[in-house]
Amino acid sequence: MYHSKYLIVGSSHAGLSAIESIRIQDMEGSITLLNQEDSLPYSPTILPYVVSGKVDASKVYLLNQNDLDTYRITFKRGAKVVKVDPLSHTVALQSGENFEYEKLLLATGADPAIPPIPGLKNAPFHVLRTIENANQLRQAAQTATSAIILGAGLIGMHAAESLAKAGLRVSIVEALSYVLPGYFDAQAAGLIQKIFSEQGINILTGSAVTQIASSNGACALSLESGLDLSADLLVVATGVKPRVSYISRSKIEVDQGILVNETMRTGANDIWAAGDVAQAKSFFDPTKAVQGTLPTAVEQGRTAGLDMVGDPVLKPYPGGIPMNTYKFFGHRSFSIGLAGDAETCKDLEVDLTFLPSSQQYQKLAYEGNTLVGVSCINSQLDPGIMYQLIKRQIDLTEIKKGFSSAPREMGRLLMSRIWC
Amino acid sequence: MGKGYHTIVRHPEKCDGCRKCLEACADYHTGNSNTVHSRIQLVQDNETGGFELVLCHQCGEPRCAMNCPAAALTKDEETGVVRWDEQKCVGCQLCTLTCPFAGITYNPATDQVMKCDFCGGDPACVKACPRGALEVKIGADLYNSWGDLEDLFVPGMSACLGCNSELLIRHTLRRIGPNTVVATPPGCIAGVGSVGYNGLTCTKVPVFHPLLTNTAAMLAGARRYYNRIGRDVTMLAFAGDGGAADVGFQSLSGAAERGEQMIFICVDNEGYMNTGVQRSSTTPYGAWTSTTPVGSVLRGKTRDAKPMPLLMVMHHCEYVATASLAFMEDYYAKLDKAAKFSKKGMAYIHVFSPCPTGWRFSPSMLIEVSRKAVETNMVPLWEYVNEGARLRFTYPVDNPLPVNAYLSLAGKYRHLSEEQIAHIQDTVNNQMKILKSFAGEAPEIAATEVAARLSVIREASTRPHA
């Protein structure tokens, strides 16, 4: 039986951030890192760029063997966890191997969520969650002439752009009424949709799929509206669900993801969870949610690592703030906090700049005198500074007028005075 | 691990917003001085008119790198620079979302992110600034080189939280090196564990525990023995102000007069701190101690401190210096000279050592208290070399802060009346006059006769007080 002081299950951002924090304090304690895939550690966020060919699949790894040696990490590939036993402090792999731990981090990420559409199970569809998925999709795109993307989230939108650039006729089918609904409101999403349409991508929003039929590798979709669509490539990008199937009957509580407290501890002793698999505190409301973004994985992984190693700089996790950056067809956008649909913004004070002719959109949402949401397309604002103003709940009372008229300069001024 | 690095620091008072640094940066990186390409940006504060710098901090735990899905951002362990690899970058912009300082920004002209790369070690912005507002700080170099010296004190000691002594002992022994015999008479330094217990010592060099009265005499004897057998070994004393200026003064004075070869460090915490905070002859005027209490009549010490470093100058010591560990670079330079001059005779260093426990301030404030004492001229930093009789300020303070900027930091001065503060300010001013005359900086009292100088000292230290 392998024994390690720190056992990290999952080798993407949450797991690696935890290791970075552990190694600052403890250079000696043994660390074992498990990756269920047969590859070096990589980030799922890179996959759309593998599909588009922006980056070669062999060059996406976050660490190489030399790095792993430097940090004294024992790394196991193809190590799929099938059971965690908190009582005996052991983890069992599909291969039959067992690993004993003193402290365990579950950072197993998420799997694609496949919607229960009749016929989908038997259709030859693609997902985009692993390197293997990305390679398959890239390869399939070389022979296909048309594609349908199910789901207009970030992965779906990225995939659509890559496939369109590869010369395919692309349609996006989204059940909700506009694209990227978590990140943008209808107006901003409309601008994005317009840009996609101009690039020849067919976007069908508010379109539920009732039936999928397939023959000879091609798929035919029937929509609720009565419309029929067909293509020789189908990509399902309707979200992800935390990978928790290996957890059974234990003190590790699972809701949508693994429930964790403010330092990423699960209900079981000496077990932490972080990243896409964890359901942690939200920033804006008291509920716990699975956030599923890269920056969240990094912060949660770091928090878990600091707690695992007992570092006194540990601060409770402030709660997840939904945020992301998104670049499409040469346009740059980002969204942080309460910036999505009209419902979440209805009681907020909003500063809006919308210049359709120059494809610019900038929305700042305030609750009282603090910033709570920013969403932008082709804006010069610094996303990182806006995020800090939101996260630190900086009181803008004294400077709000100046801030509204020059948020970029005032934001930079505020943050450059803080040196940590 | 634990390495320090170069950094660009800015002196905001010197910056007039001319933006030459931006142009130099853009030009260095693209051959085009259009500031859209600049990695360094300035932003003006409309209220004060001043400028703030927007620049990569080269963070220790860089969030940009931790959040990069393409491993295009990495911290260079050798230089500390967070490097951006254009070949690996996929343009996702997550770095711009997770950097709190806009240290990595999007450049619309190139459709790429850009950040400071330190220009390979010699930043163009620093060279371009006509007002010296930007500087490459080399403090980390010193830290690295000192870090490589052997720590001759075992891990752990029983000093109070925030004590100056650990910093002092470790750094002094690192610099003076292993070919040393240490004497630690009764006092805090012995008390924190330097002499050890049960036959074991906490220093990795020979250490002994003389009486409070005979430290200099015993070291003189040891040195003479080593001289006789032909070995050149450094003699080093860590004595408190009691062991140097009070009880130990006769043996120190004698050894100094005889020119005994040693480094004698007075660790001046301005009283008998390890026996219950009693006053000593170096306790300053007005300070509370358990024997100079504060009540309806008494308001702390009624006498001025003995000007111990100047008394050692009067002994014709080969070398005399004052030090404060808020100025470590200065202290290291003085240790080097003390080591050199101790081959010839007495080298005396008077180290100002604030005591959180006895002076009543928070342990976290040690360095701040040590710094403010210097910036108010309460503790001027200087050195005296007997050869040529030269006194030189090593950290001249041109515009000293009022003494209250220092006094207000320590509880032992909390009760001071305005008259008492005024007296302390006068004493500081007089002391500076004397020192400046020694340094040849004050023509109005340029009288060179030692007797005349001594009378000024005497007058300053014996003036009666209310």
Contacts between the chains, C-beta under 8 A, distances in Angstrom:
chain1	res1	chain2	res2	distance
A	13	B	66	7.4
A	13	B	67	7.4
A	13	B	69	7.7
A	17	B	66	5.7
A	20	B	61	7.1
A	20	B	66	7.0
A	24	B	1	7.9
A	24	B	61	7.7
A	27	B	1	6.6
A	43	B	69	3.6
A	43	B	70	7.5
A	44	B	69	7.9
A	45	B	69	3.7
A	45	B	92	6.8
A	45	B	94	7.4
A	46	B	69	4.5
A	46	B	70	5.6
A	46	B	90	6.7
A	49	B	70	7.3
A	49	B	90	4.2
A	49	B	92	7.5
A	54	B	90	5.2
A	54	B	91	7.6
A	55	B	70	6.3
A	55	B	88	7.2
A	55	B	90	5.4
A	59	B	88	6.7
A	60	B	69	8.0
A	60	B	70	6.6
A	60	B	71	7.7
A	61	B	71	6.8
A	62	B	69	7.9
A	62	B	71	4.9
A	63	B	71	7.7
A	294	B	67	5.9
A	294	B	69	6.3
A	294	B	94	6.1
A	295	B	67	5.5
A	295	B	94	6.8
A	295	B	97	6.6
A	295	B	98	5.4
A	298	B	63	7.3
A	298	B	66	4.9
A	298	B	67	5.3
A	298	B	98	7.4
A	302	B	61	7.9
A	302	B	66	7.5
A	323	B	97	6.3
A	324	B	94	7.8
A	324	B	97	7.4
A	325	B	92	6.3
A	325	B	93	3.8
A	325	B	94	5.6
A	325	B	96	6.7
A	325	B	97	5.0
A	327	B	91	5.8
A	327	B	92	6.6
A	327	B	93	5.9
A	330	B	111	6.8
A	332	B	93	6.5
A	332	B	106	6.3
A	334	B	93	6.9
A	334	B	96	7.9
A	334	B	97	6.1
A	336	B	97	7.4
A	382	B	96	6.6
A	382	B	99	8.0
A	382	B	102	4.0
A	382	B	105	6.5
A	383	B	93	7.3
A	383	B	96	5.2
A	383	B	97	4.2
A	384	B	96	5.7
A	384	B	97	5.6
A	384	B	98	5.9
A	384	B	99	4.1
A	384	B	100	5.6
A	384	B	101	7.2
A	384	B	102	6.2
A	384	B	104	8.0
A	385	B	100	7.0
A	385	B	101	7.4
A	385	B	102	5.4
A	387	B	97	6.1
A	387	B	98	7.4
A	387	B	100	7.6
A	388	B	100	4.6
A	402	B	46	7.1
A	409	B	43	5.2
A	409	B	44	7.7
A	411	B	102	8.0
A	412	B	41	7.2
A	412	B	43	4.6
A	412	B	52	7.2
A	412	B	54	5.0
A	412	B	102	5.6
A	413	B	43	5.1
A	413	B	45	5.9
A	413	B	52	5.5
A	415	B	100	5.9
A	415	B	101	5.5
A	415	B	102	7.1
A	416	B	43	6.7
A	416	B	52	4.0
A	416	B	53	6.0
A	416	B	54	5.4
A	416	B	101	6.6
A	417	B	52	6.4
A	418	B	100	7.7
A	419	B	57	7.4
